[in-house]
């Protein structure tokens, strides 16, 4: 079956709607992508990888945590408090949908 540009135009709003507004920001998207590859990462490691300030990174992590996308475990390593972040099932599912929608949009742009 040959698809027309009209068919693609009808599907375009659905592709846009599938994008997760919480993952629109590059830092929040990066956090989730990194956590999809690693079991957990510390605040300090995120800071190294993203180059964000403490305040900015903390705000992004808090938004993801408040949405149920991240889980945080606080513990002491030596005598220093350390926050460990992991991707919650809800966050993993949201990331998969978001990346799928981005892939669809990119495919439409190339098609």
C-alpha positions as a LaTeX table, in Angstrom:
\begin{tabular}{lrrr}
\hline
Residue & $x$ (\AA) & $y$ (\AA) & $z$ (\AA) \\
\hline
Unk1 & 0.00 & 0.00 & 0.00 \\
Unk2 & 1.34 & 3.40 & $-0.95$ \\
Unk3 & 0.94 & 6.11 & 1.63 \\
Unk4 & 0.20 & 9.68 & 0.69 \\
Unk5 & 1.39 & 12.86 & 2.33 \\
Unk6 & $-2.21$ & 13.36 & 3.47 \\
Unk7 & $-1.96$ & 10.10 & 5.48 \\
Unk8 & 1.22 & 11.34 & 7.13 \\
Unk9 & $-0.35$ & 14.71 & 7.91 \\
Unk10 & $-3.19$ & 12.96 & 9.73 \\
Unk11 & $-0.71$ & 10.94 & 11.84 \\
Unk12 & 1.53 & 13.91 & 12.64 \\
Unk13 & $-0.56$ & 15.27 & 15.57 \\
Unk14 & $-0.53$ & 11.79 & 17.11 \\
Unk15 & 3.24 & 11.65 & 16.87 \\
Unk16 & 3.50 & 15.02 & 18.57 \\
Unk17 & 1.03 & 14.01 & 21.28 \\
Unk18 & 3.15 & 10.94 & 22.07 \\
Unk19 & 6.08 & 13.17 & 23.06 \\
Unk20 & 6.43 & 13.50 & 26.83 \\
Unk21 & 6.67 & 17.18 & 27.80 \\
Unk22 & 8.69 & 16.24 & 30.88 \\
Unk23 & 11.35 & 14.75 & 28.61 \\
Unk24 & 11.42 & 17.72 & 26.24 \\
Unk25 & 14.27 & 19.28 & 28.18 \\
Unk26 & 17.68 & 17.96 & 27.12 \\
Unk27 & 18.92 & 17.44 & 30.69 \\
Unk28 & 15.87 & 15.43 & 31.81 \\
Unk29 & 16.04 & 13.37 & 28.63 \\
Unk30 & 19.77 & 12.78 & 29.19 \\
Unk31 & 19.15 & 11.71 & 32.79 \\
Unk32 & 16.60 & 9.12 & 31.70 \\
Unk33 & 18.73 & 7.86 & 28.80 \\
Unk34 & 21.74 & 7.48 & 31.09 \\
Unk35 & 19.68 & 5.62 & 33.67 \\
Unk36 & 18.30 & 3.30 & 31.00 \\
Unk37 & 21.91 & 2.17 & 30.46 \\
Unk38 & 23.06 & 2.02 & 34.09 \\
Unk39 & 21.37 & 0.55 & 37.15 \\
Unk40 & 21.99 & 3.69 & 39.16 \\
Unk41 & 24.02 & 6.88 & 39.09 \\
Unk42 & 24.99 & 9.32 & 41.80 \\
Unk43 & 24.28 & 13.03 & 41.83 \\
Unk44 & 28.02 & 13.68 & 41.48 \\
Unk45 & 28.26 & 11.45 & 38.40 \\
Unk46 & 25.27 & 13.18 & 36.78 \\
Unk47 & 26.95 & 16.50 & 37.43 \\
Unk48 & 30.11 & 15.28 & 35.68 \\
Unk49 & 28.21 & 13.86 & 32.71 \\
Unk50 & 25.81 & 16.77 & 32.16 \\
Unk51 & 27.95 & 19.73 & 33.19 \\
Unk52 & 24.96 & 21.21 & 35.04 \\
Unk53 & 25.20 & 23.24 & 38.22 \\
Unk54 & 24.04 & 21.71 & 41.51 \\
Unk55 & 20.88 & 23.82 & 41.51 \\
Unk56 & 19.91 & 23.12 & 37.92 \\
Unk57 & 20.62 & 19.40 & 38.14 \\
Unk58 & 18.81 & 19.12 & 41.45 \\
Unk59 & 15.72 & 20.80 & 39.99 \\
Unk60 & 15.64 & 18.43 & 36.99 \\
Unk61 & 16.12 & 15.36 & 39.17 \\
Unk62 & 13.37 & 16.55 & 41.53 \\
Unk63 & 10.90 & 17.04 & 38.65 \\
Unk64 & 11.58 & 13.52 & 37.41 \\
Unk65 & 11.34 & 12.11 & 40.91 \\
Unk66 & 8.08 & 13.96 & 41.62 \\
Unk67 & 6.61 & 12.53 & 38.40 \\
Unk68 & 7.52 & 9.01 & 39.53 \\
Unk69 & 10.12 & 8.57 & 36.78 \\
Unk70 & 13.05 & 8.21 & 39.19 \\
Unk71 & 13.72 & 6.50 & 42.48 \\
Unk72 & 16.31 & 7.91 & 44.85 \\
Unk73 & 18.21 & 6.18 & 47.62 \\
Unk74 & 20.27 & 8.26 & 50.03 \\
Unk75 & 23.14 & 6.69 & 51.90 \\
Unk76 & 26.51 & 7.54 & 53.33 \\
Unk77 & 29.65 & 6.58 & 51.46 \\
Unk78 & 32.39 & 6.98 & 54.02 \\
Unk79 & 31.09 & 9.97 & 55.93 \\
Unk80 & 29.70 & 11.71 & 52.89 \\
Unk81 & 25.98 & 11.66 & 52.01 \\
Unk82 & 25.37 & 10.30 & 48.52 \\
Unk83 & 22.14 & 10.24 & 46.50 \\
Unk84 & 21.75 & 7.33 & 44.09 \\
Unk85 & 19.18 & 7.62 & 41.31 \\
Unk86 & 17.59 & 4.82 & 39.31 \\
Unk87 & 14.92 & 4.76 & 36.63 \\
Unk88 & 11.51 & 3.67 & 37.91 \\
Unk89 & 9.30 & 1.45 & 35.73 \\
Unk90 & 7.11 & 4.48 & 34.96 \\
Unk91 & 10.16 & 6.40 & 33.78 \\
Unk92 & 11.38 & 3.53 & 31.63 \\
Unk93 & 7.97 & 3.25 & 29.97 \\
Unk94 & 7.75 & 7.01 & 29.41 \\
Unk95 & 11.24 & 7.06 & 27.89 \\
Unk96 & 10.37 & 4.23 & 25.50 \\
Unk97 & 7.22 & 6.02 & 24.28 \\
Unk98 & 9.06 & 9.34 & 23.96 \\
Unk99 & 11.97 & 7.84 & 22.00 \\
Unk100 & 9.51 & 5.97 & 19.78 \\
Unk101 & 7.69 & 9.20 & 18.99 \\
Unk102 & 10.98 & 10.97 & 18.24 \\
Unk103 & 11.98 & 8.10 & 15.94 \\
Unk104 & 8.64 & 8.36 & 14.12 \\
Unk105 & 9.07 & 12.10 & 13.66 \\
Unk106 & 12.61 & 11.68 & 12.37 \\
Unk107 & 11.45 & 8.98 & 9.96 \\
Unk108 & 8.70 & 11.27 & 8.68 \\
Unk109 & 11.25 & 14.04 & 8.13 \\
Unk110 & 13.48 & 11.73 & 6.11 \\
Unk111 & 10.65 & 10.12 & 4.17 \\
\hline
\end{tabular}
